[in-house]
Every structure is written in C-alpha cells, then in structure tokens.
Amino acid sequence: MPSPFLVIMKKEFRDSLKSRWLISFAVTFFFLALGVPYIILRGGGVLPEDYPGMVVSTLVSLSVPLVPLIALAMSSTSVSGERETGTLEFLLAQPASKMEVFLGKYLGLEVSITLAMLLGYGTAELLVYSSNPVFALQFLYGLLYSMMLSAAAISIGFVVSVLSKGRVNAQGTGIFIWFLLVIIYDIGFLGVIAVVLNLNQYLVPMTLANPVEVTRTLSLMHLAKSPLGGELGPVATYMNRTWGQELTITVLTSVLSLWIIIPLGISALIFRKQDAR
Amino acid sequence: MPPNRGPELSSVAIEAKNVIKQYGSFRAVDGLTIDIETGGVVALLGPNGAGKTTFLKCILGLIGFRGDISVNGISVQDHGKEARRFVGYVPQNPSLYEGISVNETLRFYADVRGTPYGKIRELLEFVGLDLWGRAKVTALSMGMKQRLMLATALLADPPLLLLDEPTANLDIRRQLEFRSLLNTLIGQGKTVVFTTHILGDVTELTRNILVLNKGKLIATGSVEQLMKQLDLNAHLYINLEEFASQKARDIIVNSGGRDITEENGWIVATCDPEKKLAILNSLRDAGYKIKDFKVEDPNLETAFLRLTGETNA
C-alpha cells in the first residue's frame, strides 16, 4: 500500500507531465545549454572544436537566473493554488498527515523541475559537451548546482505559497522575489558596493544571503579552477584570497544546502500550524 | 451498494468535550460538548456563522482548537490521520481537481486512502455516474460533482460521514436524488452528521437535530419538537370546487387545523406541518373536491430567529 506521501508526489509529477510545462522547460533548458550560436555555426558547418569552452561561462550567466524563475513561479502557487480551489482542504480531510501532503507536493515539484533540467541540459551534454571530459565535468558541476538552486528556489517558493492568501498574490510575490534576487540584488547591491564603495567585508555575507549569487559564484569557481579558466568576479576573488579555493567551494555548497533546508523547514512548520482553509 | 464492510465504530462515534475555536476575539465554536452515537443521523442546524462548518472541520482536525474531540475513541488532535480513516467528508462546494477525469479522481483518492480500485465501478453506479467515468471533472454539472464527492467519501467504506450543506447548491430534483442516496447509506447503518439550511434535508433524513448559535449548543431534539416548542406552524391554502361550508371548516378543525379564515375564495388554515396531509385526506374522504391547494411550511430560518431571540432586519 503506497503511502499518501508517494501518491501525492506521483500526482504532482503526473500533473507536470500532463500540463506540458515540464516538456516546455526541458526544451528551453536544452536550447539554453546548446546556445543559439551552436545551431547557426553547426548549420553553416563552421562549428569550432572548442565551442563548448567558448560558451560555458555564458551558459552559467544565462542558466542561473532562469532556474529560480521557473522554480519560484511553480512553487509559489503549489499550496496557495490548491487552497484557493478547496482541493487542499479536501486532501487534508483524508487519512494523510499534513507533512505527507506537504512533502509530497514539495518533492513532486522538485522531481519534475529536476527532470526538466536533466532532460534539457542532459541532452545538450550528450550532444555537445561530452566530447571533452573537461567540458563534461564543468557542465555536470553546473547541472548539479542548478539542481540545488532549483531546490532552494522551490523551498523559498513554498514559504511564499503557505503564507499567501491567493494564487495570484503568491505568484506575484514569487516573481518579485526572483526580481529581487536576480535583478536588483545583482546590479543594484553587489555592483554598487563592489565598485563604488569598495566595502569588501559586506560582500561575502551579501553573497551568501542570496542563493542565486551563491550558485553563480560556485559555478564560476569551478570554471576558474578548470583548464578552461574564466574570470572570477570581485566576490569570488575576495573569497578565494581569504579562504582558499577548496574551503570557499565547501562553504558555498554548504550555504546553498542551507538555502534548501531552512526555507523548507520554515514553510513546513508554518503549514503544520496553519488551519486548512 | 452492499452494506458497510469498512472499519467499524465503537458505540460512540464522536465525542466532543468543551471544544473552543477562536479567531482573534471571535469564538466560532464556544465550549461545545456533544456525543454522537454510532448509527445516529444528526443534523447540525443554525443561522449563518453559528459554527456548524467550523465544528465539522474541528472533527476532521482540519483546524486547530482547544478541548478534545475523538472519533471512535481516537483523539483527532493527537492521531488525526488515524481518526480520519473512519470518516468520509463531503464539503459544501465540490473541491475536485478539474484537469482529471472522474475515474482518475477516484483512483487518486483510493490511493491516498490505501483502498483498492475494485469499488470504483460500484460506487459510480451507486451515485449514478457510471457512464461518466472517462469524463473530465470540468464536464460535470454541480449535482454530478456533488455525487462524485460522495463517491470519493465512500471509497474506503467509512462508517462515519460528515456532510457540510450537501444539498445547498443543488436544484430540487438533485436534492431529492441526493437525499435518496443518503437514505440508502443511513439504511446501511452509517453514522451521518450533516449541516443544512434546508428543512427537507432534516425532515427526510433525521429526527435528531442539534441547533447551534454563536458557537454554542442552544437546542436539541427532533424537528417536530423544535417546531412545537417554538410554536411554528404551517399554513394550508385550500381551494374547494364548492362553497366552503361550515361542515368543511369543521372537518379541517377535526383533522388538526385551526384559525381558519377565507381569502379570495381560498380557505386558509393553520396547522402542525405533519397534519397537512390528514386535513386534505379528510376533506376528500368527506366528498369535497379539492381544486387546488398550497402549503406554506415554517422554515428553519424563522425557527433560528425565534430560538436566538433575533428578528429579521
């Protein structure tokens, strides 16, 4: 007899397949990983052999903002949407615990978005990046951190979802958080602080306080470490100098993991205490 | 549908002790203590905001509350999941996933409840949706959705049904159909607790009512007792083919009518709701030809207003 947790998780996953968003995202990820130039150059028969090395850092800067956008948009409506239609209350009226319902929904979404990334990025990896072990390894690191970032964004989205009153409100808040993490935080805070004020001591905590920046820095660190090389931003350079490369990667990976666990814990706690509406 | 084969209840299905549900300074449920015996059919009545739905949600453990509620001796607060195994719930508004079919809906909830799919066809036949298994939920009418909710609630053959205004959104014909389904289930020995605003639900399904107001239990008994206690009467309008003679008036009085008047050729009599048919039959048996008749039953809203001492604005 499957537990309600597995049943709910399976339903979330099936719904994502049915609604075709999973396929759309997989296709988006695929073309993002491949890069538009690939199609043009390959079509013209002038694709250089080191093409993957030329685009891998561009891939990081394109992929890192996209992943949380998708994850936040989907997760912020996960609980709030069902609450609005009354299906959540009916589900909780069944012999299933609140945590089984909550985790079933969380992991169902997590598996769906991860699968979309694996399908999209994975196919691109097989087609292009697997030709060279260096490219392949860097690509795999990028994929791993993207998965962690998507899990963190889903966790944050779940906090929004359990706290929001309606679907529209939740989605708006989710998109605003994405805007804050990706656009305002990047250009506004970090850029200004680094270039104008030169307050190095605030750069690290501000980077760690943003899962998108943590992921971006992590990916760039790996890239810089590899034979492909690549430029580190001011924050990564400062961290590298202060802690050394290995410790920085460990710290950043741990912080990204905390970005998954802490919001998930908070949203689970709120959901458990909340009345079903 | 075959008789109940699901889990069975002990002698007391629901035990609620001093249940309090508070929203800010407002007490939606205010110290309710109620025991509902197994096999009983109980209607929770009361004006809007009386706390009926909130109390049902407390029984299901959907909302937090103070006090104790146990279902079949299992505490809802401590072991909600276990307690809910004994309960089938039908909310007021059908809350179904719109993108999936009727069969998929039932399979999903069967999986959640850990019940095999074997009963699905039987349940669809029972609620009259056997030809709609492949239809999307969106294609169903409100009445069909409500029947699908009932089928979903019955998946694991729970011995206790909680129904929140089950016929409120249905037209008269669908109300009758739905009540007929419920009567079958009651006949099988299910314990049923339901909230309603519709007098027909009460009179056709149960004799046991609990009247709530402002979260408190203010009256218990049968509908007839309540109507008598509040002196609520029906008004019977009768149009006879011939002149309404004194003899006809006497027959009406002898069959339970009173305060007889005449308005535009209609005889108007006040009576207990249960005496209406007796009056009409007596007139017919005495050879009077009834051209037409109308009945004005007392309604529950009037009863609530009398009970709570409030008046219509």
Interface residues (C-beta under 8 A of the other chain):
Chain A: M1 P2 P4 V7 I8 K11 D15 K18 S19 T85 G86 T87 E89 F90 L91 L92 A93 Q94 P95 A96 S97 E100 K273 D275 A276
Chain B: K57 L60 L62 I63 G64 G80 K81 E82 R84 R85 V87 Y89 P91 N93 S95 L96 Y97 E98 G99 F108 Y109 D111 V112 R113 G114 A156
